[in-house]
Amino acid sequence: MKIDYLKKSNYLKILKALNDQTIDSIIIASSYILKSPKSENIKEILNQCIRVLKKNGILLIQGIPQSLSVMAEPLMSSLYFKYWIAVESKIINDKPGLPSSHAAIVLFSKSKDSFNVNKVRFPHQYCTFCNKTLKDWGGKSHLMNPTGYVISDVWRNLPKQNNYNVLSLPVLQIALQLIDNADDKNGRCLIFPYEGIDFAKNSPMHSCFNFQPPLLQSVSKINRINENLVDIVHCGDAVEILKKYPDNCVDLVFADPPYNLDKAYNLYDDEKEDQRYINWCNSWLKECIRVLKPTGSLYLLNLPKWAIYHTAFLNQYLYLQNWIVWDAISEPRGKIMPAHYALLFYTKHPTSFIFNYKNVSPIEAPSFCLRQSCIRKRKEHGIDPKVPLTDIWWDIHRIKHKRERDQHPCQLPEKLLERIILLSSNKGGVVLDALSGVGTTAVAACKLGRRYIAIDIDKHYVDISQRKLEQLKSNGFIPRPSIEKMVSPVTKKELQLELKKIALSLGKLPSEGDVKKTSKYSICLFNEAFPTWGKALKAAKLELRNAS
């Protein structure tokens, strides 16, 4: 692939001179363009990029969340959003809210279906105390690829450089590895402006973009809530129920809407068209904004695609303090592992808001693993290094064990809500969750001495929430039933090792028929242990790849 670097003096002129659909990929260092006092119209630049990209072309835009979200939303009608890649960078602390380490690259494709990037791996990281991998494989280390792990949409293991108002060389190199088609000798990539690439690693860091903020309103009177409307779980439509509450009465709003995916929610119509989904979100968000106190905060959790739409709406009424990245690996999809959950942190006032940073920072250093046995031994040896909490949250994991999960497809870990509540509310404050699911927010608020308002449309989830809160108030804890595990005569690991052995003997991945003929184990054991045949073959694939 041929790479052309275009300088700031002529990149727009060159773009305009190119024929339609002649470029395979474009990388834009947008922050450098935006910080220039005489910058060209960014809309015109993006329109030219769309024009010259081939039908299956790829556009990558570097920047900071505040500017990227504004630029990305209009592009949704012309291109197909693929990834918001969060790049952990050198910590910058020049504004209210959390210290930031979140720079980003947004990746768009011109084609809905024909999208192809390369699989790129980062080397495995090891705990500096116990020498085990930082990722806890939970007895599945035999599935580790020795060449490293497939990168996700959260890049945390590159040198911590400035990627805010320039694009660092290590990040550029990884981006090029992703999009470089080695088989296409005639492929062409444009990177501009050349001056926005930090080859020298010495660019000063600063916030480089401010969207038009909402007009500052006069400080409104804080209203008290009727006692029968707090410490309550409502069943019904959030918009209608919130109309019962006065303006400026809630300290903290948390929202985790359905992700508009095919999840097993009980009553939600979760296959809404994009605009219907956004309109629905905006309807209850508007009520949440109304009831939020002048010193209050709103946190909204969603996938990055939807978070871009949310910022377009919320920027009209509130102040974006941080686009927090919750680094929570989910099921593998494609060649980039999905790990990025966007947690938008907004406030009603730009600077005067409840913010208890010392309640949540510092946290465990990322050079050590989070295995409880390792943490205990480190502390026994007096080794307990800490780092400041930034807007990339990697230390809170998704719920792994059935024992900790209620009957909800996207239940959040309580630790996530505890951090938000400790950070942005005081004891006795009122916490609202208008899409409360099984009541994780209300439970966390109750444990931490806050009042709560929970709303959900599903009576089944409301019943679960009320039962948990009653148990918490009467017992001081929520008892969890033990989960009976079926005892198999053979472990998953033994079955996977058996498949590796068969794969090596056959020189190919075995089919279920091959296993029936050659394995010492019944095919029923494999089908009971693994949800799909592909998951059963994961270790075998790795072995064949290493043998070739």
C-alpha positions in Angstrom: 0.0 0.0 0.0 1.3 3.4 -1.0 1.2 6.0 1.8 1.0 9.8 0.9 1.5 12.4 3.7 -0.2 15.6 2.8 1.0 18.9 4.4 -1.2 21.5 6.0 -0.5 23.9 3.2 -2.0 21.8 0.4 -4.0 18.8 1.7 -7.4 20.3 0.8 -6.2 21.3 -2.7 -5.0 17.8 -3.3 -8.2 16.3 -2.1 -10.3 18.4 -4.4 -8.1 17.5 -7.4 -8.6 13.7 -6.8 -11.1 11.7 -8.8 -14.0 10.1 -7.1 -13.5 6.7 -5.4 -9.7 6.5 -5.9 -8.4 6.2 -2.4 -8.5 3.1 -0.2 -8.0 4.7 3.2 -7.6 8.1 4.9 -6.2 8.9 8.3 -6.9 12.5 9.6 -5.2 14.1 12.6 -8.2 16.2 13.2 -7.1 17.9 16.4 -4.2 19.6 14.6 -6.7 20.9 12.0 -9.1 22.2 14.7 -6.4 24.0 16.7 -5.3 26.1 13.8 -6.9 29.6 13.9 -7.3 29.6 10.1 -8.5 26.0 9.8 -10.5 25.0 6.8 -14.1 24.0 7.1 -13.9 20.6 8.7 -17.2 19.7 7.1 -15.8 20.4 3.6 -12.7 18.3 4.4 -14.9 15.3 5.5 -17.1 15.6 2.4 -14.1 15.5 0.1 -12.8 12.4 2.0 -16.1 10.7 1.5 -16.1 11.5 -2.2 -12.6 10.2 -2.9 -12.8 7.0 -0.9 -13.5 3.8 -2.8 -16.8 1.9 -2.2 -15.1 -0.2 0.5 -12.8 2.6 1.7 -11.9 3.2 5.4 -11.8 6.6 7.2 -9.9 7.0 10.5 -10.2 10.3 12.4 -8.0 11.0 15.4 -9.0 13.4 18.1 -10.4 13.9 21.6 -13.9 12.8 22.6 -15.4 16.3 22.8 -14.5 17.1 19.2 -14.8 13.6 17.7 -18.4 13.1 18.9 -19.4 16.4 17.2 -17.7 15.4 14.0 -18.8 11.8 13.9 -22.6 12.3 14.3 -23.2 14.0 10.9 -21.0 11.2 9.2 -23.5 8.5 10.4 -25.7 9.4 7.4 -22.9 9.0 4.8 -20.6 6.3 6.3 -20.9 3.2 8.5 -19.6 3.5 12.0 -17.4 0.6 12.9 -15.3 1.4 16.0 -14.5 4.1 18.5 -10.9 3.1 19.5 -9.9 4.6 22.8 -6.2 5.2 23.1 -4.8 5.4 26.6 -2.4 8.4 26.4 -0.4 10.6 28.7 -2.6 11.9 31.6 -3.8 15.5 31.1 -5.5 17.3 33.9 -6.4 20.8 32.7 -10.1 21.0 33.2 -12.9 20.0 35.6 -13.9 16.4 35.9 -11.7 13.3 35.9 -8.0 13.5 34.7 -8.1 12.4 31.1 -6.0 9.7 29.4 -8.6 9.1 26.6 -7.6 10.1 23.1 -9.4 8.3 20.3 -9.6 7.2 16.7 -13.0 6.8 15.1 -13.1 4.2 12.3 -15.7 4.5 9.5 -16.3 2.3 6.5 -17.9 3.5 3.2 -19.4 0.0 2.7 -21.9 -1.6 5.1 -20.8 -5.2 4.3 -17.4 -5.0 2.6 -15.3 -4.1 5.6 -12.0 -5.8 6.1 -9.1 -5.0 8.5 -6.1 -7.1 9.5 -5.9 -9.0 12.8 -3.3 -7.3 14.9 -1.9 -8.7 18.2 -0.4 -7.0 21.2 2.1 -9.1 23.3 0.8 -10.6 26.4 1.4 -8.5 29.6 2.6 -10.1 32.8 2.1 -9.2 36.4 5.4 -7.8 37.8 4.8 -9.6 41.1 3.4 -13.1 40.4 4.6 -13.3 36.7 1.2 -14.5 35.6 -0.7 -12.8 32.7 -2.4 -9.6 33.7 -5.5 -11.1 32.1 -6.9 -13.9 34.3 -7.6 -16.7 31.9 -9.4 -18.7 34.7 -7.8 -22.1 33.9 -7.9 -21.5 30.1 -4.2 -20.6 29.6 -4.0 -23.4 27.1 -6.1 -21.2 24.8 -3.5 -18.4 24.8 -2.0 -17.6 21.5 1.8 -17.4 22.1 2.1 -14.5 19.6 -0.1 -12.3 21.8 -3.8 -11.3 22.1 -6.0 -9.8 19.5 -6.3 -6.0 20.0 -9.6 -4.6 21.2 -11.1 -1.2 20.7 -9.3 0.0 23.9 -5.5 0.4 23.3 -3.8 0.5 26.7 -0.4 -1.0 26.1 1.2 1.5 23.9 3.7 4.2 25.1 1.7 6.9 27.0 2.3 9.8 24.6 0.3 12.8 23.5 -2.5 11.7 21.2 -4.8 14.7 22.0 -3.7 17.4 19.6 -1.4 15.2 17.5 -1.2 11.6 16.6 1.7 9.7 18.1 3.9 7.5 15.9 3.2 4.2 17.8 -0.6 4.7 17.4 -0.2 5.6 13.7 1.8 2.4 13.1 -0.8 0.2 14.7 -3.6 1.9 12.7 -1.6 1.3 9.5 -1.2 -2.4 10.4 -4.9 -2.6 10.7 -5.7 -1.2 7.3 -2.7 -2.2 5.2 -3.7 -4.6 2.5 -0.4 -6.2 1.5 -2.0 -8.0 -1.4 -3.1 -4.8 -3.1 0.1 -3.3 -4.6 -2.0 -0.4 -6.0 -3.7 0.5 -2.7 -3.3 4.1 -1.6 -3.6 5.7 1.8 -3.7 9.4 2.6 -2.5 10.8 5.9 -2.9 14.5 6.7 -1.8 16.9 7.9 1.8 15.8 8.0 2.4 18.3 10.8 -0.2 16.5 12.9 1.9 13.4 13.2 4.2 13.6 16.3 7.3 12.0 14.9 9.5 13.9 17.4 7.4 12.9 20.5 7.6 16.4 22.0 4.3 18.2 21.1 2.8 20.1 24.1 -0.5 18.8 25.4 -3.6 20.9 25.8 -7.3 20.7 25.2 -7.7 21.7 21.6 -11.4 22.0 20.9 -14.5 23.4 22.6 -18.0 22.7 21.1 -20.6 25.5 21.6 -21.6 25.2 25.2 -25.2 25.5 26.4 -26.2 28.9 27.7 -25.6 29.3 31.4 -28.9 29.6 33.1 -29.5 31.4 36.3 -29.2 29.2 39.4 -32.6 27.6 39.9 -34.2 26.8 43.2 -33.5 23.3 44.4 -36.8 21.5 45.1 -37.5 18.9 47.7 -39.2 15.6 46.8 -42.3 14.3 48.5 -41.2 11.5 50.9 -43.5 9.0 49.2 -41.6 9.5 45.9 -38.1 8.5 47.2 -36.7 5.2 48.2 -39.1 3.6 45.7 -39.2 1.3 42.7 -41.8 2.4 40.2 -43.2 0.1 37.5 -44.2 2.0 34.4 -43.1 4.3 31.6 -40.1 6.5 32.7 -41.3 9.7 31.0 -44.8 9.5 32.6 -43.5 8.7 36.0 -40.8 11.4 36.0 -43.5 14.0 35.4 -44.5 13.5 39.0 -41.2 14.9 40.1 -40.4 18.7 40.4 -37.6 20.4 38.6 -34.1 20.4 40.1 -34.7 17.7 42.7 -32.2 14.9 41.9 -28.4 14.8 42.7 -27.3 12.0 40.3 -28.9 10.4 37.3 -27.6 7.1 35.9 -29.0 5.5 32.7 -28.2 2.2 31.0 -30.7 1.9 28.1 -31.1 -1.3 26.0 -28.3 -1.2 23.4 -30.8 -1.7 20.5 -29.4 -5.2 20.0 -31.1 -8.5 19.9 -31.0 -9.1 23.7 -33.4 -11.2 25.7 -35.2 -8.3 27.5 -38.7 -9.2 28.7 -40.8 -6.4 27.3 -38.5 -4.0 25.4 -38.9 -3.7 21.7 -35.2 -3.7 21.2 -35.1 -3.8 17.4 -36.2 -0.2 17.0 -34.9 1.6 13.9 -32.0 3.9 14.7 -33.9 7.1 14.7 -36.8 5.7 16.7 -34.4 4.4 19.3 -32.6 7.8 19.5 -36.0 9.6 19.8 -37.0 7.3 22.6 -33.8 7.9 24.4 -34.1 11.7 24.0 -37.6 11.6 25.5 -36.6 10.2 28.9 -33.2 12.0 28.8 -35.1 15.4 28.6 -37.0 14.5 31.7 -33.8 13.4 33.5 -32.2 16.7 32.7 -35.2 18.6 34.0 -35.2 16.9 37.4 -31.4 17.2 37.8 -30.2 19.7 40.3 -27.9 22.6 39.2 -25.0 20.8 41.0 -26.0 17.4 39.7 -24.4 14.9 37.3 -25.7 12.6 34.6 -24.0 9.3 33.6 -25.2 7.5 30.5 -23.8 4.1 29.5 -24.2 2.8 26.0 -22.2 1.4 23.0 -20.0 4.0 21.3 -22.2 4.2 18.3 -25.2 5.3 20.3 -23.1 7.5 22.6 -22.2 9.6 19.6 -25.9 10.3 19.1 -26.4 10.9 22.8 -23.7 13.6 22.8 -25.4 15.4 19.9 -28.5 15.7 22.1 -27.0 16.2 25.6 -24.5 18.9 24.4 -27.5 21.2 23.9 -28.4 21.1 27.6 -25.4 19.9 29.7 -21.6 20.0 29.9 -19.6 17.0 28.9 -16.9 16.5 31.5 -15.6 13.1 30.4 -16.3 10.4 27.9 -15.3 7.5 30.3 -14.2 4.3 28.7 -15.3 1.2 30.5 -12.8 -1.4 29.2 -14.9 -4.6 29.5 -14.1 -7.3 27.0 -17.2 -9.0 25.6 -17.8 -11.9 23.1 -15.3 -11.8 20.2 -16.7 -10.2 17.0 -14.6 -9.6 14.0 -10.9 -8.8 14.0 -11.1 -6.2 16.7 -12.3 -7.4 20.1 -15.3 -5.2 21.4 -14.3 -4.0 24.8 -15.3 -0.3 24.8 -18.5 0.7 26.7 -19.0 4.5 26.6 -19.9 6.1 29.9 -20.8 9.7 29.3 -20.3 12.0 32.3 -22.3 15.3 32.0 -23.0 18.0 34.5 -25.6 20.8 34.7 -23.0 23.4 35.5 -19.6 23.6 33.8 -17.6 23.8 37.1 -19.8 23.8 40.2 -20.9 20.2 40.6 -20.5 17.5 43.3 -17.2 15.7 42.6 -15.7 13.6 45.3 -12.5 12.4 43.5 -10.7 11.4 46.7 -13.5 8.9 47.3 -12.5 6.8 44.3 -8.9 7.5 43.6 -6.2 6.2 43.5 -6.7 2.6 42.3 -4.5 -0.5 41.9 -1.6 0.0 39.5 -2.1 -1.7 36.0 1.3 -3.4 36.1 -0.1 -5.9 38.7 -2.9 -8.4 38.1 -6.2 -8.3 39.9 -6.2 -11.9 41.2 -7.2 -11.8 44.9 -4.3 -14.2 45.9 -1.8 -11.9 44.2 -3.2 -8.7 45.8 -3.1 -10.4 49.3 0.5 -11.5 48.9 1.6 -8.1 47.5 0.1 -6.3 50.5 1.7 -8.8 52.9 5.1 -7.8 51.3 4.2 -4.1 51.5 3.9 -3.8 47.7 0.7 -1.8 47.0 1.4 0.8 44.3 -1.5 3.0 43.2 -2.3 5.2 40.2 -4.8 8.0 39.7 -8.2 7.2 38.4 -8.7 8.6 34.9 -11.4 8.4 32.3 -10.3 4.9 31.2 -11.7 2.3 33.7 -10.1 -1.1 33.2 -10.3 -2.4 36.8 -14.0 -3.2 37.0 -15.0 -6.4 35.3 -18.3 -7.6 33.9 -20.3 -10.1 35.9 -18.8 -13.5 35.2 -20.5 -15.9 37.7 -24.2 -17.0 37.4 -24.4 -16.8 41.2 -24.0 -13.0 41.0 -26.4 -12.5 38.1 -30.1 -11.9 38.2 -32.4 -12.7 35.3 -31.3 -9.8 33.1 -29.2 -10.0 29.9 -27.0 -6.9 30.6 -26.7 -6.7 34.4 -24.0 -4.3 35.5 -21.5 -5.0 38.3 -22.3 -3.3 41.5 -18.7 -1.9 41.7 -19.3 0.2 38.6 -22.4 1.9 40.2 -20.6 2.3 43.6 -17.8 4.2 41.9 -20.2 6.6 40.1 -22.3 7.2 43.2 -19.3 7.8 45.5 -17.8 10.2 42.9 -20.9 12.3 42.1 -23.2 12.3 45.1 -23.1 12.8 48.9 -24.7 10.8 51.7 -28.4 11.5 51.8 -28.4 12.6 48.1 -31.0 11.3 45.7 -29.9 8.9 42.9 -32.2 8.3 39.9 -32.2 5.3 37.5 -35.1 5.6 35.1 -34.3 2.3 33.3 -33.3 0.4 36.5 -33.5 -3.3 35.3 -32.9 -5.5 38.3 -32.1 -2.6 40.6 -28.3 -2.6 40.8 -28.2 1.2 41.0 -30.8 1.4 43.8 -29.0 -1.4 45.7 -25.7 0.4 45.5 -27.3 3.7 46.5 -28.9 2.1 49.5 -25.7 0.5 50.6 -23.9 3.8 50.4 -26.5 5.8 52.4 -28.1 7.6 49.4 -31.9 7.9 48.6 -33.0 6.2 45.4 -35.6 6.5 42.7 -35.8 3.4 40.4 -38.1 3.0 37.4 -38.6 0.1 35.1 -41.4 -0.9 32.7 -41.0 -4.6 33.4 -42.9 -5.9 36.5 -40.7 -8.9 36.7 -37.6 -6.8 37.0 -39.4 -4.5 39.5 -40.3 -7.5 41.6 -36.6 -8.6 41.6 -35.5 -5.1 42.6 -38.0 -4.8 45.4 -37.1 -8.2 46.8 -33.3 -7.4 46.8 -33.9 -4.0 48.5 -36.1 -5.6 51.2 -33.5 -8.2 51.9 -30.8 -5.6 52.1 -32.7 -3.4 54.5 -33.7 -6.4 56.8 -30.5 -8.5 56.6 -27.9 -5.9 55.8 -26.9 -8.0 52.7 -28.6 -9.8 49.8 -28.3 -13.6 50.1 -27.4 -15.3 46.9 -28.5 -18.9 46.2 -25.8 -21.5 45.4 -25.7 -22.6 41.8 -25.6 -26.4 41.4 -23.1 -27.3 38.8 -23.5 -30.4 36.8 -20.5 -32.7 37.4 -19.0 -33.9 34.2 -16.7 -37.0 34.1 -14.2 -34.9 32.0 -13.2 -31.2 32.2 -13.5 -28.7 29.4 -9.7 -28.4 29.2 -9.4 -32.2 28.7 -11.9 -32.1 25.9 -10.1 -29.2 24.2 -6.8 -31.0 24.5 -8.4 -34.0 23.0 -9.5 -31.9 20.0 -6.0 -30.5 19.7 -4.6 -34.0 19.5 -7.2 -35.1 16.9 -6.5 -31.9 14.8 -2.8 -32.6 14.7 -3.3 -36.2 13.7 -5.7 -35.2 10.9 -3.9 -32.1 9.8 -7.2 -30.2 9.9 -9.9 -29.1 12.2 -12.0 -32.1 13.1 -15.7 -32.2 12.3 -18.2 -33.7 14.8 -18.1 -36.9 12.6 -14.3 -37.1 12.9 -14.6 -36.8 16.7 -17.2 -39.6 16.8 -14.8 -41.9 14.9 -11.5 -41.1 16.7 -12.1 -39.6 20.2 -12.1 -41.7 23.4 -14.9 -39.4 24.6 -18.5 -39.4 23.6 -19.6 -36.5 21.2 -22.3 -35.8 23.8 -19.7 -34.6 26.3 -18.4 -32.0 23.7 -21.9 -30.8 22.9 -22.8 -30.4 26.6 -19.6 -28.6 27.5 -19.6 -26.0 24.6 -22.3 -23.7 23.3 -21.0 -24.1 19.7 -18.6 -26.4 17.8 -16.5 -23.3 17.0 -15.8 -22.6 20.7 -14.9 -26.2 21.2 -12.3 -26.0 18.4 -10.6 -22.8 19.7 -7.6 -24.6 21.1 -7.3 -26.9 18.1 -7.2 -23.8 15.8 -4.4 -22.4 17.8 -2.4 -25.6 17.7 -2.8 -26.0 13.9 -1.8 -22.3 13.4 1.4 -22.8 15.4 2.2 -26.1 13.7 2.0 -24.6 10.2 
